[in-house]
Amino acid sequence: MSRVGKNPVQVPSGVEIAIKGGLVSAKGKLGNLDFQATRDVEITQEDGKVWVKPVNDSKKARAMWGTARARIQNMVTGVSEGFKRELEINGVGYRAAVQGDALNLQLGFSHDVAYPIPEGIAIKCDKPTSITITGADKQRVGQVAAEIRSYRPPEPYKGKGVKYSDEIVLRKEGKKK
């Protein structure tokens, strides 16, 4: 039995959930999100709660039970509160700035890296060495953060590069004489 799937998703005030077949739509103050569930789960809504139940006792149905419930929970949280990911930039001369609809990164290359900001995502640079990514879709926020980090991941000897704010870079000792 799924420990995640058996719990209902609480729908806060200000969020509207619409269920048509396997398509679940969430509408809130931060936007609209959709999720197409598989035929292995049944989704119902009653008294401000969304329930997910497996259609049968197959292995795939039981696996999709918790997955569908988690995806719906992320949609509800996203349209009501949103998700945030923070990045830090370490290194001499490394900096970031938002210019129009692109994030301009100076990461020690011979050229600046211009990352186009996708629709539905907001990026702020409070300091030249910190980037804050916000949005309603948890997967897209994480994907954008991973793409920006991939330009210059942190290296273990000096710790230079782009890292998540909660990431710990294990440092290595340099060469010995």
FENPENOR-V381143 format. One record per run of one state. SS is the DSSP state (hx for helix, st for strand, lp for the rest). FROM is the first residue (numbers start at 1). LEN is the number of residues. If there is no record, write none. Layout:
SS	FROM	LEN
SS	FROM	LEN
//
This chain:
lp	1	8
st	9	2
lp	11	5
st	16	5
lp	21	2
st	23	6
lp	29	2
st	31	6
lp	37	4
st	41	6
lp	47	2
st	49	6
lp	55	4
hx	59	22
lp	81	2
st	83	8
lp	91	4
st	95	5
lp	100	2
st	102	5
lp	107	6
st	113	4
lp	117	4
st	121	4
lp	125	5
st	130	6
lp	136	2
hx	138	13
lp	151	2
st	153	1
lp	154	7
st	161	4
lp	165	13
//
